[in-house]
Amino acid sequence: MLDAAGNEYIKLDQFLKLAGVVETGGEAKHLILSGQVWVNGTIETRRGRKLYHGDVVTIDGEEMVVQVEPDEAA
């Protein structure tokens, strides 16, 4: 997806599903709202948080670096 400035991003809940951390949006919501997800060193409780290339998502001490590819359909 593109933000207003034309930068590619993915929403936090979608990233967690694509990364295989959770299987459903409901699981993502619970995990995020429980305060177990960190983005760039800060607890994140917003499911729709926009993640950009290079952002670091941490869960249970495991770090995942976001790699957003340009949307071919855009």
Phi, psi and omega in degrees: 000161178243139175274184184298334181271000179087013179271139178289141176209168172224145179283149184305313182295323178292321179299317181297323177291313181296327180282352179080014178288322178227163179259334185229163175297326178296319177295320179298315180302313181298314181298315181293312182293339180279359176080021183265358183247129178245140175236120180052041174085006181233137177300134181239125181244011179258118179299324185271011179307128180280127177253136180245163180310127179096347176297150181245122177255129182238130176223126180051040178080354179268124180263138176232128180265129181286131175233099183267121178267147177302141180283115182296333184278344184285000000 
